[in-house]
Amino acid sequence: MPTVKSDLLDGAEIQQDGNSISRTRIFYVCGLSATNPASAILPLALNAPGIPQVGDCDPDIPGLYCRQRRVLPGVGPDDATIYITYKSPDGTFGNQQRIEVGATASEVLTEKDRDGNPVTIAYTAPGGSVYPTLPGKIPTLKSRSTLVITRLEPSSPDAISRQYTGCANSSPWHNGDANQWRCLGIVGRSTDGGQTYIVTYSFEFNPDGWFETLAYPNVPLTPSDIQNLNGYAVYAPLPQADFNALGL
């Protein structure tokens, strides 16, 4: 059976460029079968016990994965030197999360103008008849905070994307109360054939909470009516999920 010497220091290196890190480990394999032709010695070395495979995690640096294996002849005819290079997948920052914050504007209906005055409509007929003043709603743009987190994960986010997308948070999360965050989407991208995934989580924050209100039509509701839910109802239409379980 071949003998493997791990982590030789001569030629080993770690390189860092900004947040990107790569590492090279060196293995020496002795005692490969001499009955095979010389051309078969190098492929045999790749399958020797303890030699990392493409996609294996670096044993010492989280977020690095084996991306390249290089085999060269050793000193003896039955020996080989193997260079194992670990890198973070393309577009990631090793074991660090990438966080983006911002805001988006979406159209909503409001019962008040920009100064906080109620939106109403009145009508006086040509004959002088005065019709009741009715409350109304007008469209406006409302700014909401967004949060996008990208990180490296060892498996596809297929299941959690279905579980969380379209849900509101069921408990306090990222300085927000329950039902103030909603998940807009979870998308994974693999650059190494499915060994790892660069997963992007997108969220939107609503300080008023993700609620919908329903008011009885053509009735001038008073503050007391709204407080007592008389002709006025509040619903939470989004399903809820525990965002803390994502570990973001």
Phi and psi in degrees as a GROMACS rama.xvg file:
@    title "Ramachandran Plot"
@    xaxis  label "Phi"
@    yaxis  label "Psi"
@TYPE xy
-61.3945  149.885  PRO-2
-106.734  133.387  THR-3
-116.004  126.798  VAL-4
-102.936  122.16  LYS-5
-100.711  151.166  SER-6
53.9854  54.5156  ASP-7
-67.2478  141.813  LEU-8
-82.711  -30.7076  LEU-9
-68.3155  107.8  ASP-10
100.211  -14.5674  GLY-11
-69.1297  149.993  ALA-12
-159.157  158.373  GLU-13
-127.666  129.986  ILE-14
-118.739  138.704  GLN-15
-129.233  127.561  GLN-16
-126.598  97.7367  ASP-17
66.6599  -121.951  GLY-18
-93.5272  -1.93241  ASN-19
-91.5095  132.957  SER-20
-127.201  138.944  ILE-21
-132.269  152.724  SER-22
-139.917  140.162  ARG-23
-116.995  124.253  THR-24
-108.911  148.73  ARG-25
-121.106  131.442  ILE-26
-121.882  144.16  PHE-27
-120.398  124.444  TYR-28
-109.896  125.083  VAL-29
-115.67  155.514  CYS-30
77.3476  29.5058  GLY-31
-69.6114  152.335  LEU-32
-60.9917  121.615  SER-33
-78.3709  -9.35172  ALA-34
-76.4215  -15.2426  THR-35
-85.3231  153.183  ASN-36
-62.893  156.705  PRO-37
-56.2332  -32.646  ALA-38
-67.3522  -19.225  SER-39
-90.9302  -10.418  ALA-40
-62.8552  -45.4164  ILE-41
-65.6725  -45.3556  LEU-42
-61.6778  -33.7211  PRO-43
-63.7538  -35.4843  LEU-44
-62.3042  -34.7187  ALA-45
-64.7638  -23.9337  LEU-46
-101.614  10.6105  ASN-47
-67.3327  151.142  ALA-48
-57.5467  133.068  PRO-49
88.5181  -3.49856  GLY-50
-80.6677  122.927  ILE-51
-61.2133  147.819  PRO-52
-101.024  158.762  GLN-53
-58.7536  129.549  VAL-54
99.5848  -13.4643  GLY-55
-67.9752  147.789  ASP-56
-75.0849  147.061  CYS-57
-65.0998  131.498  ASP-58
-70.436  -15.0712  PRO-59
-118.701  -26.5708  ASP-60
-118.819  107.385  ILE-61
-60.7336  143.468  PRO-62
90.2824  -4.31165  GLY-63
-104.048  143.259  LEU-64
-134.799  148.654  TYR-65
-64.2544  118.025  CYS-66
-113.57  -19.9657  ARG-67
-149.783  140.936  GLN-68
-128.745  125.157  ARG-69
-123.104  127.94  ARG-70
-117.291  131.273  VAL-71
-127.264  154.196  LEU-72
-60.3574  145.373  PRO-73
-89.789  -166.551  GLY-74
-69.3808  -45.4645  VAL-75
-91.2092  165.866  GLY-76
-67.7447  -20.5772  PRO-77
-108.531  20.555  ASP-78
-117.539  160.856  ASP-79
-151.652  149.715  ALA-80
-110.05  131.161  THR-81
-119.353  128.828  ILE-82
-105.093  119.154  TYR-83
-108.671  121.371  ILE-84
-109.334  126.175  THR-85
-107.031  137.487  TYR-86
-143.705  163.297  LYS-87
-82.9764  145.43  SER-88
-56.6777  153.428  PRO-89
-54.8805  134.65  ASP-90
85.503  7.76781  GLY-91
-115.748  175.327  THR-92
-120.057  49.0203  PHE-93
63.9831  -129.099  GLY-94
-92.9418  12.7665  ASN-95
-94.9014  147.773  GLN-96
-85.1128  144.341  GLN-97
-101.995  125.749  ARG-98
-119.677  130.353  ILE-99
-123.43  133.262  GLU-100
-125.304  148.891  VAL-101
-171.083  -153.339  GLY-102
-152.707  150.738  ALA-103
-127.56  156.873  THR-104
-114.215  130.661  ALA-105
-130.373  153.672  SER-106
-83.0265  131.436  GLU-107
-134.782  164.92  VAL-108
-97.5308  137.206  LEU-109
-128.371  150.016  THR-110
-96.0966  2.65826  GLU-111
-131.884  152.318  LYS-112
-83.7132  -173.838  ASP-113
-66.5895  -20.1881  ARG-114
-94.0432  1.43949  ASP-115
89.3196  7.27225  GLY-116
-82.1801  143.003  ASN-117
-61.4435  142.681  PRO-118
-87.0208  119.289  VAL-119
-136.643  163.488  THR-120
-136.008  133.827  ILE-121
-126.446  157.824  ALA-122
-148.205  132.878  TYR-123
-119.249  121.223  THR-124
-70.3777  157.49  ALA-125
-53.5098  -31.9414  PRO-126
-80.4594  -1.08734  GLY-127
99.8266  -3.98072  GLY-128
-67.7645  131.094  SER-129
-103.142  122.956  VAL-130
-90.6927  154.481  TYR-131
-60.935  143.85  PRO-132
-73.5394  128.967  THR-133
-112.598  144.577  LEU-134
-73.6673  153.307  PRO-135
-140.245  176.652  GLY-136
-133.507  143.687  LYS-137
-129.964  150.972  ILE-138
-77.023  146.927  PRO-139
-150.121  169.099  THR-140
-100.751  135.021  LEU-141
-124.301  130.013  LYS-142
-85.9351  135.151  SER-143
-132.789  142.07  ARG-144
-72.3869  146.968  SER-145
-123.972  152.487  THR-146
-136.57  124.611  LEU-147
-124.798  122.789  VAL-148
-121.44  129.392  ILE-149
-121.04  132.983  THR-150
-149.788  164.226  ARG-151
-88.587  132.753  LEU-152
-132.798  151.976  GLU-153
-83.9948  -1.46922  PRO-154
-147.173  166.731  SER-155
-67.5634  140.371  SER-156
-87.9604  20.9719  PRO-157
-53.6593  -48.3521  ASP-158
-70.0895  -45.3625  ALA-159
-71.7887  -25.4995  ILE-160
-65.144  -38.4995  SER-161
-72.5078  -32.905  ARG-162
-72.6153  -35.6441  GLN-163
-106.807  -29.138  TYR-164
-61.6676  129.445  THR-165
87.8586  2.40141  GLY-166
-101.466  156.732  CYS-167
-101.259  157.712  ALA-168
-71.4416  134.567  ASN-169
-85.738  -13.5017  SER-170
-147.157  167.314  SER-171
-52.4802  138.548  PRO-172
-157.336  132.421  TRP-173
47.9965  53.8481  HIS-174
63.2565  22.6062  ASN-175
-124.77  149.348  GLY-176
-76.6013  172.188  ASP-177
-58.0913  140.805  ALA-178
72.3431  14.6297  ASN-179
-99.1824  -20.3589  GLN-180
-107.026  144.932  TRP-181
-131.423  147.454  ARG-182
-89.3423  119.811  CYS-183
-85.9519  -25.2798  LEU-184
171.884  154.283  GLY-185
-132.6  117.931  ILE-186
-127.227  132.443  VAL-187
-113.795  143.244  GLY-188
-133.952  126.301  ARG-189
-106.967  132.97  SER-190
-111.758  8.49783  THR-191
-133.797  35.3071  ASP-192
72.5442  24.7019  GLY-193
93.2269  4.17041  GLY-194
-69.676  -40.6577  GLN-195
-139.698  164.021  THR-196
-133.18  136.427  TYR-197
-90.4843  109.476  ILE-198
-107.463  129.73  VAL-199
-112.684  124.289  THR-200
-107.443  129.023  TYR-201
-120.237  132.075  SER-202
-134.668  156.517  PHE-203
-131.777  138.246  GLU-204
-107.29  133.929  PHE-205
-124.259  109.3  ASN-206
-62.2025  -22.7936  PRO-207
-86.9969  -3.65564  ASP-208
83.7656  154.803  GLY-209
-86.2419  79.1109  TRP-210
-123.145  156.127  PHE-211
-122.308  139.837  GLU-212
-111.169  149.121  THR-213
-132.099  120.851  LEU-214
-113.091  143.646  ALA-215
-63.2556  128.581  TYR-216
-71.7942  147.112  PRO-217
59.3846  31.3829  ASN-218
-126.935  123.945  VAL-219
-74.9582  87.2708  PRO-220
-66.9184  140.309  LEU-221
-95.0064  162.438  THR-222
-54.7545  -34.1251  PRO-223
-66.0026  -38.3745  SER-224
-60.1521  -46.5418  ASP-225
-65.2673  -42.334  ILE-226
-62.5288  -37.6763  GLN-227
-94.8438  8.63419  ASN-228
55.3831  39.1429  LEU-229
-94.9183  106.823  ASN-230
75.7382  13.162  GLY-231
-145.062  129.108  TYR-232
-134.611  146.529  ALA-233
-120.623  130.33  VAL-234
-127.05  148.161  TYR-235
-109.404  95.1669  ALA-236
-78.8875  -20.1669  PRO-237
-82.4309  137.188  LEU-238
-64.2236  158.621  PRO-239
-114.074  152.033  GLN-240
-145.992  156.867  ALA-241
-84.9108  98.187  ASP-242
-66.8542  -24.9597  PHE-243
-62.5569  -26.3035  ASN-244
-69.499  -14.5369  ALA-245
-74.2642  -20.1039  LEU-246
69.7461  29.7575  GLY-247
